[in-house]
Amino acid sequence: MAIRLKTAEQLEALGEANRLVAESFRILDATIRPGTRLSDLDDLVTDFIESRGAKPLYKGYRGMPPTHPPFPGTICASVNDEICHGLPDNRLLVAGDIIGVDIGLRLDGWCGDACVTYAVGRVKAGVQRLLDVTRECLYLGIEAAQPDARLGDIGAAIQAHAEDRGYSVVREWGGHGVGRSLHEEPSVPHVGPAGRGPRLRPGMVFTIEPMINQGGAAWRMLDDGWTVVTADGHLSAQFEHTIAITKDGPLILSQL
């Protein structure tokens, strides 16, 4: 499937959808603390985005194959060793946890998508370092997304930074194009090598969402059919933005 380049008008619409995602995280910033129930976070985000005329993207999503169980929530809530697609169930957060919250929505037919990993209360210095390095990986990947660069340059920048600091990069779960559909071309790897893949052209819109593990990169799927956890039980963190490639460089759409 070809990569769909977006017009200036379409980029503005995508910007509106992604700014609403960013606003959703502002609400969570003041809400996530020890004792918070995951399902309450899900309800909070649902009520907010629906009040703004948007619809949740993940709720009911089946993925591939179509027989896959539908995702039950508005947000993905991935706690501690959960890499991605954690369920917003009735668990309570406790001090020292980390939680990756991934929000997807559709506004006026266009999709927004981003993820933030939060520290719950005070966390150990090593845990905070994982969060800091993962966030740095995201922004280094964005910085590498220059017009006429190669898609592989993004993953190479992420991989080098993470591995130089003793972490591993999840390989099988990556970023993706965004438009009227949540998942479009291209698929965005978070590892190199550099210099490979399609050239980045103005009008391309996709997510960069590195998942960085304290231990090894291997993972397994839980029986719920959604939650991806580290195979060794070590912590994992994720940060994500939706970006557009412009003639002047990458533009972060999911940022206020």
QUIGITA-V610796 format. One record per pair of residues at least 6 apart in sequence whose C-alpha atoms are under 8 Angstrom apart, sorted by the first residue. I is the first residue (numbers start at 1). J is the second residue. D is the distance in Angstrom with one decimal. If there is no record, write none. Layout:
i=[I | I]
j=[J | J]
d=[D | D]
This chain:
i=[1 | 2 | 3 | 3 | 3 | 3 | 3 | 4 | 4 | 4 | 5 | 5 | 5 | 5 | 6 | 6 | 6 | 7 | 8 | 11 | 11 | 13 | 13 | 14 | 14 | 14 | 14 | 14 | 15 | 15 | 15 | 16 | 17 | 17 | 17 | 17 | 17 | 17 | 18 | 18 | 18 | 18 | 18 | 18 | 18 | 18 | 19 | 19 | 19 | 19 | 19 | 20 | 20 | 20 | 21 | 21 | 21 | 21 | 21 | 21 | 21 | 22 | 22 | 22 | 22 | 23 | 24 | 24 | 24 | 25 | 28 | 31 | 32 | 32 | 32 | 33 | 33 | 33 | 33 | 33 | 34 | 34 | 34 | 34 | 34 | 34 | 35 | 35 | 35 | 36 | 36 | 36 | 37 | 37 | 37 | 37 | 37 | 38 | 38 | 38 | 38 | 38 | 38 | 38 | 39 | 39 | 39 | 39 | 41 | 42 | 42 | 42 | 42 | 43 | 45 | 45 | 46 | 46 | 49 | 49 | 49 | 50 | 53 | 54 | 54 | 54 | 54 | 55 | 55 | 55 | 56 | 56 | 56 | 56 | 57 | 57 | 57 | 57 | 57 | 57 | 58 | 58 | 58 | 58 | 58 | 58 | 58 | 59 | 59 | 59 | 59 | 59 | 59 | 60 | 60 | 60 | 60 | 61 | 61 | 62 | 62 | 62 | 62 | 63 | 68 | 69 | 71 | 71 | 72 | 72 | 73 | 73 | 74 | 74 | 75 | 75 | 75 | 75 | 75 | 75 | 76 | 76 | 76 | 76 | 76 | 76 | 76 | 76 | 76 | 77 | 77 | 77 | 77 | 77 | 77 | 77 | 77 | 77 | 78 | 78 | 78 | 78 | 78 | 78 | 78 | 78 | 79 | 79 | 79 | 79 | 79 | 80 | 80 | 80 | 80 | 80 | 80 | 80 | 81 | 81 | 81 | 81 | 81 | 81 | 82 | 82 | 82 | 82 | 82 | 82 | 83 | 83 | 83 | 83 | 83 | 83 | 83 | 83 | 84 | 84 | 84 | 84 | 84 | 85 | 85 | 85 | 86 | 86 | 86 | 87 | 87 | 93 | 94 | 94 | 95 | 95 | 95 | 95 | 96 | 96 | 96 | 96 | 96 | 96 | 97 | 97 | 97 | 97 | 98 | 98 | 98 | 98 | 98 | 99 | 99 | 99 | 99 | 99 | 100 | 100 | 100 | 100 | 100 | 100 | 100 | 101 | 101 | 101 | 101 | 102 | 102 | 102 | 102 | 103 | 103 | 103 | 103 | 104 | 104 | 104 | 104 | 105 | 105 | 105 | 106 | 109 | 110 | 110 | 110 | 111 | 111 | 111 | 111 | 111 | 112 | 112 | 112 | 112 | 113 | 113 | 113 | 113 | 113 | 113 | 114 | 114 | 114 | 114 | 114 | 114 | 114 | 115 | 115 | 115 | 115 | 115 | 116 | 116 | 116 | 117 | 117 | 117 | 117 | 119 | 130 | 130 | 130 | 130 | 130 | 131 | 131 | 133 | 133 | 133 | 134 | 134 | 134 | 134 | 134 | 134 | 134 | 135 | 135 | 137 | 137 | 137 | 137 | 137 | 137 | 138 | 138 | 138 | 138 | 138 | 138 | 138 | 140 | 140 | 140 | 141 | 141 | 141 | 141 | 141 | 141 | 142 | 142 | 142 | 142 | 143 | 144 | 144 | 144 | 145 | 145 | 145 | 145 | 145 | 145 | 145 | 146 | 146 | 146 | 146 | 147 | 147 | 147 | 147 | 147 | 147 | 147 | 147 | 147 | 147 | 148 | 148 | 148 | 149 | 149 | 149 | 150 | 150 | 150 | 150 | 150 | 150 | 150 | 151 | 151 | 151 | 151 | 151 | 151 | 151 | 151 | 151 | 152 | 152 | 152 | 152 | 152 | 152 | 152 | 152 | 153 | 153 | 153 | 153 | 153 | 154 | 154 | 154 | 154 | 154 | 155 | 155 | 155 | 155 | 155 | 155 | 155 | 156 | 156 | 156 | 156 | 156 | 157 | 157 | 158 | 158 | 158 | 159 | 159 | 159 | 159 | 159 | 162 | 162 | 162 | 163 | 166 | 167 | 167 | 167 | 167 | 167 | 168 | 168 | 168 | 168 | 168 | 168 | 169 | 169 | 169 | 169 | 169 | 169 | 169 | 170 | 170 | 170 | 170 | 170 | 170 | 170 | 171 | 171 | 171 | 171 | 173 | 173 | 174 | 174 | 174 | 174 | 174 | 174 | 174 | 175 | 175 | 175 | 175 | 175 | 175 | 175 | 175 | 175 | 176 | 176 | 176 | 176 | 176 | 176 | 176 | 176 | 176 | 177 | 177 | 177 | 177 | 177 | 177 | 177 | 177 | 177 | 177 | 178 | 178 | 178 | 178 | 178 | 178 | 179 | 186 | 188 | 188 | 188 | 190 | 190 | 190 | 200 | 201 | 201 | 201 | 202 | 202 | 202 | 202 | 203 | 203 | 203 | 204 | 204 | 204 | 205 | 205 | 205 | 205 | 206 | 206 | 206 | 207 | 207 | 207 | 207 | 208 | 208 | 208 | 208 | 209 | 209 | 209 | 209 | 210 | 210 | 210 | 211 | 211 | 211 | 211 | 212 | 212 | 212 | 213 | 213 | 213 | 213 | 213 | 214 | 214 | 214 | 215 | 215 | 215 | 216 | 216 | 216 | 217 | 217 | 218 | 218 | 218 | 219 | 219 | 219 | 219 | 219 | 220 | 220 | 220 | 220 | 221 | 221 | 221 | 222 | 222 | 230 | 241 | 241 | 241 | 241 | 242 | 242 | 242 | 243 | 243 | 243 | 243 | 243 | 244 | 244 | 244 | 244 | 245]
j=[185 | 185 | 177 | 184 | 185 | 186 | 204 | 185 | 203 | 204 | 202 | 203 | 204 | 205 | 203 | 204 | 205 | 203 | 203 | 203 | 244 | 108 | 110 | 110 | 111 | 112 | 179 | 253 | 112 | 253 | 254 | 107 | 105 | 106 | 107 | 110 | 111 | 112 | 111 | 112 | 113 | 114 | 242 | 253 | 254 | 255 | 112 | 253 | 254 | 255 | 256 | 49 | 112 | 254 | 103 | 104 | 105 | 112 | 113 | 114 | 254 | 114 | 254 | 255 | 256 | 256 | 45 | 48 | 49 | 116 | 41 | 41 | 41 | 118 | 120 | 93 | 94 | 95 | 120 | 121 | 92 | 93 | 94 | 95 | 120 | 121 | 92 | 93 | 94 | 92 | 93 | 94 | 89 | 90 | 91 | 92 | 93 | 77 | 88 | 89 | 90 | 91 | 92 | 93 | 88 | 89 | 90 | 91 | 88 | 73 | 74 | 75 | 88 | 74 | 74 | 75 | 56 | 74 | 55 | 56 | 105 | 56 | 107 | 105 | 106 | 107 | 108 | 105 | 106 | 107 | 74 | 104 | 105 | 106 | 74 | 104 | 105 | 106 | 111 | 182 | 71 | 72 | 73 | 74 | 75 | 104 | 105 | 70 | 71 | 72 | 73 | 74 | 75 | 70 | 71 | 72 | 73 | 70 | 71 | 68 | 69 | 70 | 71 | 70 | 225 | 225 | 87 | 226 | 87 | 88 | 87 | 88 | 103 | 104 | 87 | 88 | 101 | 102 | 103 | 104 | 84 | 85 | 86 | 87 | 88 | 100 | 101 | 102 | 103 | 84 | 85 | 86 | 87 | 88 | 99 | 100 | 101 | 102 | 84 | 85 | 86 | 87 | 99 | 100 | 101 | 227 | 86 | 97 | 98 | 99 | 100 | 97 | 98 | 99 | 234 | 235 | 236 | 237 | 229 | 230 | 233 | 234 | 235 | 236 | 227 | 228 | 229 | 230 | 235 | 236 | 211 | 227 | 228 | 229 | 230 | 236 | 237 | 238 | 100 | 227 | 228 | 229 | 238 | 226 | 227 | 228 | 226 | 227 | 228 | 226 | 227 | 120 | 120 | 121 | 120 | 121 | 122 | 123 | 119 | 120 | 121 | 122 | 123 | 124 | 119 | 120 | 121 | 123 | 117 | 118 | 119 | 120 | 237 | 117 | 118 | 119 | 120 | 237 | 115 | 116 | 117 | 118 | 237 | 238 | 239 | 115 | 116 | 117 | 118 | 113 | 114 | 115 | 116 | 112 | 113 | 114 | 115 | 111 | 112 | 113 | 114 | 111 | 112 | 113 | 112 | 180 | 179 | 180 | 181 | 178 | 179 | 180 | 181 | 182 | 178 | 182 | 242 | 254 | 182 | 207 | 240 | 241 | 242 | 254 | 207 | 209 | 239 | 240 | 241 | 242 | 254 | 209 | 238 | 239 | 240 | 241 | 238 | 239 | 240 | 131 | 237 | 238 | 239 | 128 | 212 | 213 | 214 | 236 | 237 | 237 | 238 | 161 | 162 | 165 | 162 | 210 | 211 | 212 | 237 | 238 | 239 | 238 | 239 | 157 | 158 | 159 | 161 | 162 | 210 | 158 | 208 | 209 | 210 | 239 | 240 | 241 | 154 | 157 | 158 | 153 | 154 | 155 | 157 | 158 | 208 | 154 | 208 | 243 | 250 | 250 | 153 | 154 | 157 | 151 | 153 | 154 | 200 | 245 | 249 | 250 | 200 | 245 | 249 | 250 | 199 | 200 | 201 | 202 | 245 | 246 | 247 | 248 | 249 | 250 | 199 | 200 | 201 | 195 | 199 | 200 | 194 | 195 | 196 | 197 | 198 | 199 | 200 | 188 | 189 | 194 | 195 | 196 | 197 | 198 | 199 | 200 | 189 | 191 | 192 | 193 | 194 | 195 | 196 | 197 | 192 | 193 | 194 | 195 | 196 | 189 | 190 | 191 | 192 | 194 | 188 | 189 | 190 | 191 | 192 | 193 | 194 | 190 | 191 | 192 | 193 | 194 | 191 | 192 | 190 | 191 | 210 | 168 | 169 | 190 | 191 | 192 | 168 | 169 | 212 | 169 | 214 | 212 | 213 | 214 | 215 | 216 | 212 | 213 | 214 | 215 | 216 | 217 | 190 | 191 | 210 | 211 | 212 | 213 | 217 | 190 | 210 | 211 | 212 | 213 | 217 | 218 | 189 | 190 | 191 | 217 | 189 | 211 | 187 | 188 | 189 | 190 | 208 | 209 | 210 | 187 | 188 | 189 | 190 | 206 | 207 | 208 | 209 | 210 | 183 | 184 | 185 | 186 | 187 | 188 | 206 | 207 | 208 | 183 | 184 | 185 | 186 | 187 | 188 | 204 | 205 | 206 | 207 | 184 | 185 | 205 | 206 | 207 | 242 | 205 | 206 | 206 | 207 | 208 | 208 | 209 | 210 | 245 | 245 | 246 | 247 | 244 | 245 | 246 | 247 | 244 | 245 | 246 | 244 | 245 | 246 | 242 | 243 | 244 | 245 | 242 | 243 | 244 | 240 | 241 | 242 | 243 | 240 | 241 | 242 | 243 | 238 | 239 | 240 | 241 | 238 | 239 | 240 | 236 | 237 | 238 | 239 | 236 | 237 | 238 | 230 | 234 | 235 | 236 | 237 | 234 | 235 | 236 | 232 | 234 | 235 | 230 | 231 | 232 | 230 | 231 | 230 | 231 | 232 | 228 | 229 | 230 | 231 | 232 | 228 | 229 | 230 | 231 | 227 | 228 | 229 | 228 | 229 | 236 | 252 | 253 | 254 | 255 | 252 | 253 | 254 | 250 | 251 | 252 | 253 | 254 | 250 | 251 | 252 | 253 | 251]
d=[6.7 | 6.7 | 7.9 | 7.5 | 5.1 | 6.1 | 7.4 | 7.4 | 7.9 | 6.8 | 7.4 | 4.4 | 5.0 | 7.5 | 4.5 | 6.4 | 7.3 | 6.4 | 7.9 | 7.7 | 7.6 | 7.8 | 6.6 | 5.7 | 6.5 | 6.8 | 7.0 | 7.4 | 8.0 | 5.1 | 7.1 | 7.7 | 7.2 | 6.6 | 5.3 | 6.4 | 6.0 | 4.9 | 7.2 | 4.2 | 6.4 | 7.8 | 7.3 | 5.7 | 4.4 | 7.4 | 7.8 | 6.6 | 5.2 | 6.0 | 5.9 | 7.4 | 7.7 | 7.9 | 6.5 | 7.1 | 7.2 | 6.2 | 6.7 | 6.9 | 6.5 | 7.7 | 5.5 | 5.5 | 6.1 | 7.3 | 6.3 | 7.1 | 7.3 | 7.8 | 7.4 | 7.9 | 8.0 | 7.8 | 6.6 | 7.1 | 7.7 | 7.5 | 5.3 | 5.8 | 7.6 | 5.2 | 4.5 | 5.1 | 6.0 | 6.2 | 5.4 | 5.2 | 5.9 | 5.5 | 5.4 | 8.0 | 7.8 | 5.8 | 5.7 | 4.4 | 6.3 | 7.0 | 4.9 | 5.5 | 5.8 | 5.8 | 6.4 | 7.4 | 5.0 | 5.0 | 5.5 | 7.7 | 7.7 | 6.6 | 5.9 | 5.8 | 6.2 | 7.9 | 7.3 | 7.6 | 7.0 | 6.1 | 6.7 | 7.5 | 7.7 | 7.9 | 6.8 | 6.4 | 5.5 | 4.6 | 7.3 | 5.5 | 5.2 | 6.7 | 5.4 | 6.2 | 4.5 | 6.4 | 7.0 | 5.1 | 4.6 | 6.1 | 7.8 | 7.6 | 6.3 | 7.9 | 6.6 | 5.6 | 6.9 | 6.3 | 7.6 | 7.2 | 5.3 | 5.4 | 4.8 | 5.1 | 7.9 | 4.6 | 5.0 | 6.1 | 7.6 | 5.2 | 5.3 | 5.2 | 5.8 | 4.5 | 6.3 | 7.9 | 7.3 | 6.8 | 7.9 | 7.5 | 7.2 | 7.9 | 6.9 | 6.1 | 7.0 | 7.4 | 7.9 | 6.7 | 6.4 | 5.6 | 5.1 | 7.2 | 7.2 | 5.0 | 5.2 | 5.8 | 6.3 | 7.6 | 5.6 | 5.0 | 6.8 | 7.7 | 6.7 | 4.7 | 5.6 | 5.2 | 6.4 | 5.7 | 4.9 | 6.8 | 5.6 | 6.3 | 4.2 | 7.1 | 5.4 | 4.9 | 6.5 | 7.7 | 7.1 | 6.9 | 5.7 | 4.4 | 6.4 | 6.1 | 5.2 | 6.3 | 7.8 | 5.1 | 6.3 | 7.8 | 5.5 | 5.6 | 5.6 | 5.5 | 4.3 | 5.4 | 6.7 | 5.7 | 4.2 | 6.5 | 7.4 | 6.4 | 6.6 | 7.7 | 5.4 | 5.1 | 6.5 | 5.4 | 6.7 | 7.4 | 7.5 | 6.3 | 5.5 | 7.3 | 7.9 | 5.6 | 4.9 | 6.4 | 6.8 | 4.7 | 7.1 | 7.6 | 6.8 | 7.2 | 6.8 | 7.9 | 5.4 | 5.0 | 6.3 | 7.3 | 6.9 | 5.6 | 6.0 | 5.6 | 4.4 | 7.1 | 6.3 | 5.2 | 7.7 | 7.1 | 6.6 | 5.5 | 4.6 | 5.7 | 7.9 | 5.3 | 5.3 | 6.7 | 7.4 | 7.9 | 6.7 | 5.6 | 3.9 | 6.2 | 6.6 | 6.3 | 7.8 | 5.5 | 5.5 | 6.1 | 7.8 | 7.4 | 5.8 | 4.1 | 6.6 | 7.9 | 5.7 | 5.7 | 6.3 | 7.1 | 5.5 | 4.4 | 6.8 | 5.7 | 5.3 | 6.8 | 6.3 | 5.9 | 5.8 | 4.7 | 7.4 | 6.6 | 5.8 | 5.9 | 6.6 | 6.0 | 7.7 | 7.9 | 7.3 | 7.3 | 8.0 | 7.5 | 7.8 | 7.0 | 6.2 | 7.2 | 7.7 | 7.9 | 7.5 | 4.8 | 4.9 | 6.4 | 6.5 | 7.5 | 6.8 | 5.1 | 4.6 | 6.9 | 6.6 | 4.9 | 6.6 | 7.1 | 6.1 | 5.9 | 6.2 | 7.5 | 7.8 | 7.9 | 7.0 | 8.0 | 7.0 | 6.2 | 7.9 | 7.9 | 6.8 | 7.9 | 7.4 | 7.0 | 7.4 | 6.0 | 6.5 | 6.4 | 6.7 | 7.6 | 5.9 | 7.5 | 4.9 | 7.9 | 6.4 | 6.7 | 6.9 | 7.0 | 6.7 | 6.6 | 6.2 | 6.4 | 6.8 | 7.9 | 7.8 | 6.1 | 6.4 | 7.9 | 4.6 | 6.6 | 5.7 | 5.6 | 7.1 | 7.0 | 7.2 | 7.7 | 6.6 | 7.1 | 6.2 | 5.3 | 6.9 | 7.4 | 7.3 | 6.0 | 7.1 | 7.2 | 7.2 | 6.0 | 6.8 | 7.0 | 5.0 | 6.1 | 7.5 | 5.1 | 5.4 | 6.5 | 6.5 | 6.9 | 6.2 | 7.6 | 6.0 | 7.8 | 5.3 | 5.0 | 6.1 | 7.6 | 5.5 | 5.5 | 7.1 | 5.4 | 5.7 | 5.6 | 5.6 | 4.5 | 5.9 | 7.0 | 8.0 | 7.8 | 7.6 | 6.5 | 5.1 | 5.7 | 6.3 | 6.4 | 7.0 | 7.3 | 5.3 | 5.8 | 4.6 | 5.8 | 5.0 | 5.6 | 6.6 | 7.0 | 4.2 | 5.9 | 7.3 | 7.7 | 6.8 | 7.6 | 7.5 | 7.5 | 7.7 | 5.5 | 3.8 | 3.8 | 4.8 | 7.3 | 7.4 | 7.1 | 5.1 | 3.8 | 5.5 | 5.3 | 7.7 | 7.6 | 6.1 | 6.5 | 7.4 | 7.8 | 6.4 | 6.6 | 5.0 | 6.8 | 6.3 | 7.0 | 7.2 | 7.7 | 7.7 | 6.6 | 5.8 | 5.3 | 6.5 | 7.7 | 5.8 | 5.2 | 6.7 | 6.6 | 5.8 | 5.3 | 7.1 | 7.2 | 7.2 | 6.1 | 4.8 | 6.3 | 5.7 | 7.6 | 7.6 | 5.6 | 6.3 | 7.2 | 5.0 | 7.2 | 7.0 | 6.5 | 6.8 | 7.3 | 7.8 | 7.9 | 6.8 | 5.5 | 5.1 | 6.2 | 7.5 | 6.6 | 7.0 | 5.9 | 4.4 | 6.5 | 7.7 | 6.9 | 4.9 | 5.0 | 5.6 | 7.9 | 5.8 | 6.1 | 6.2 | 5.6 | 4.6 | 5.4 | 5.3 | 5.4 | 7.5 | 5.7 | 4.3 | 4.8 | 5.2 | 6.6 | 7.9 | 7.7 | 5.7 | 3.9 | 6.3 | 5.6 | 7.9 | 5.8 | 5.2 | 7.1 | 7.7 | 7.2 | 7.3 | 7.7 | 7.5 | 6.9 | 7.8 | 7.8 | 5.9 | 7.0 | 6.3 | 7.4 | 7.8 | 7.5 | 4.7 | 4.4 | 5.6 | 6.5 | 5.7 | 6.4 | 5.7 | 5.4 | 8.0 | 7.1 | 5.7 | 4.4 | 6.4 | 5.6 | 5.7 | 6.7 | 6.7 | 5.6 | 4.2 | 6.1 | 5.6 | 5.8 | 6.6 | 7.6 | 6.4 | 5.5 | 4.0 | 6.6 | 5.7 | 6.3 | 6.9 | 6.7 | 5.7 | 4.5 | 7.3 | 5.6 | 5.5 | 6.4 | 7.6 | 7.0 | 5.9 | 4.3 | 6.6 | 5.8 | 5.5 | 6.3 | 6.9 | 5.5 | 7.4 | 7.7 | 7.7 | 7.0 | 7.2 | 8.0 | 6.1 | 5.4 | 7.6 | 6.6 | 5.5 | 4.4 | 4.4 | 7.8 | 5.8 | 5.6 | 6.4 | 5.6 | 5.8 | 4.7 | 6.4 | 6.4 | 7.3 | 7.2 | 6.7 | 7.3 | 5.7 | 7.7 | 6.2 | 5.6 | 5.6 | 6.4 | 5.4 | 4.4 | 5.3 | 7.3 | 5.7 | 5.1 | 6.5 | 6.8 | 6.3]
